[in-house]
Amino acid sequence: MTASEKHIVIPYRRIRAGLVAGEMRAASNAESARRIAGAMSDRFVGVAAYTVFVDTETGDMTSPALLIQHGDVPELMADN
């Protein structure tokens, strides 16, 4: 398996049923992901930045590791 580290930022909006994720945004590194999340935090009820590892052969993604969050962000579900 060949894995590559990726950094993503996900904004969240509130709807009647709870929180819904907005469009995922890629960042070039962990610090950039933190800055992007901070800059987006005043426009959304929640924003989170994560690091994930992506298998370059299959496209499978590992469970995300939280870098930073602002506001309301859903809890990550553990893999069973």
Order of alpha helices (4+ residues) and beta strands (2+ residues): beta-beta-beta-alpha-beta-beta
